[in-house]
Amino acid sequence: ETIPFEYGLYSSSISDTGSFDSEIQLADSGYGQGQILINPVHLAAVYASFVNDGGILEPYLLKKDDAAPTMWKEGAFTAETAQAIRGDLIQVIESGSATEAQVPGRTLGGKTGTAEIKQTVDDVTGTELGWFACFTADENDPEQLLVVSMVEDVKNRNGSHYVSAKVRELFL
């Protein structure tokens, strides 16, 4: 589905064919590998739903005076599902794979990710893209922020942890 946005975006997709062609592809997709493609604006819109009771806000690029959120997809997830995922993403930062993103006194949620760019499954010389999505998980925090960041060529720079340490600085 086309994201309503002022600037043209590549569409996100689950596979080259639009469906899962095997159980292995489905399993690989469960942890972001396989043929999953998502653009950063789409990823940010989905992450925002975890603090909006499962509703996906309409993203926009240009600053608006007196802007108010506009719902793009009401109930994309149930409020219970959004709350459960938000809790899991808080744990990623508090005790999981992104502890380097912790900010004392703030509750953040986030997820690291690594995209491998390889010619074949056996390729060991390919590069990696490091991803980190992070958001203010406490709705009462006056500094609401969501950041999706990607850095190229993180293979020998601590992978996605390189990115999460950099993004942390924005939440201080």
N, C-alpha and C positions, 0 to 999 in steps of 0.2 A: 504494500500500500504506500502511496506517495505521501511523504511527510509534508504538512503544510508549512512552508518555509520560504522566505524571500529569495533565497539563493539556491540554485540547483544542487541537488545532492544525489550521490549514487544510492541506489536502493540497497537495503540490507537484504540478505537472503540466507536460507539455511543450507542450500546446496546449489550446484550447477543446474539441476533439473527441477528444483522446487519441492523435492521430496527426499526422503531418506531411502537410498537404494539398497542398504544392507544394515544388519544389526550393528556391525562394526562402525559404520558411518554414524549411526544414531548414538552409539556410545562415545565416539570421538567428539561428537557435537556437544555432548553433555558437559564437557570441560573446555569448550571453546576451540577445539581443533577441527579436524575434518575439513568441511567446505564452508563453515560459518563465515559470513562477511557482514559486518555491521559498521555503519558510519558513526563517527563520534557524536553527532547531533542526536541521532536515534538512540544511542547508548545513554546519553545524558537525559533524554526525555524519559526513558524507561527507569533509570535510577531515581529520578525525581518522583516517580510514582510510589516509591517506598516510603515517602514522607507525606504523601497525598492520598492516603487510604486506597491506593491502587488505581487512582485516576492519572492518566498521562496528560500533562500540560502541553499546550501548543507552544513549540519553541519559536523564538524570534531572534533576529540578529540585531536590528536597529534599536537603540535606546528609545524608550517611550516615556514621555512625561506622564506622571500619575498612572503608571502601568498597573494593571490588575491582571492576575493570572486568568487565562482562558483555558478551559478544559478541552482537550482534543479527543481523548478516549475516556469517557466516564466508565469506571468499573472494569478496566482492563484486567485487573486482579481484584480479588475480594480484599476487603480491609484486613481480614485475618491473614491472608497470604502475604500482603504487603508488610504487615507487622512482623510476621515470622522471618521473612527475608531480611528486613531491616535489622532484626535482632542478630541474624547470622552474620550480616555484614559488619555490625558493631564488633562481634567476636573476632572477625578477621583482623581488626586493628588492635583490639585489646589483648588477644592471646594467640592469634593465628599468623598468617603469612605476611602481614603488613604492620607489625608492631613498631617499626621505625617511623610510622606515620602518627603515632600517638602525640597528642597535645594535652598537657596537663590542664585539667579543669574543663575540657570539652569532650563531648561524646560525638565521635565521628564513626561513620560506616564506610567501608570501601572494599575494593577487590583488586588484587593484582592480576595481571595476565601477560602471557608471553605468546607472541605469534612467531612461529618458526617459518622462515623463508628458505625452503630447500628445493632442489631440483628433483630429488627422489626421496623415498622413505629412508634409504640407507645413507643419504648425504650427511656428512659430519662437518662440512665446511660452510654450510649456509649461515645466514645471519639471523638475528632475532629482533623483533620489535617489542619493546617493553610498554605495557599499558598499566594505567592505574586510574580507577574511578573512585572518587572520594566525595562524601557529602556530610553536611552537618546533620546528625541523626536525632538531635534533641530539638523538637519543634519550638521549645521555649528559648532557645539560644538566639539572642538578638542578631548574631552574625551568621545568617543563613547563606551557605555557599555550596555549590556543587562544581567539581572540576573533573573533567575527563582529559587525560594527557597521554600522549604516546611519544616515545623517543625511539628513533631508529638506531640499530646497531648496538644493542646492549649486551650482546653475548658475553663479552669479556669485561663487563662493567657491572656485575652483580644483577643482571637481568632486570626484571620489573621492579626490584627493590631500589635500583638506581632512580627510577621514576618516582616511586612513592616517597622517598626521602626528599626529593625536590618539591613535590606537591605539598608536602607537610608545611613548608615555609609559607604557603598561601593562607594557611589556617591559623598561624600564630597571631 
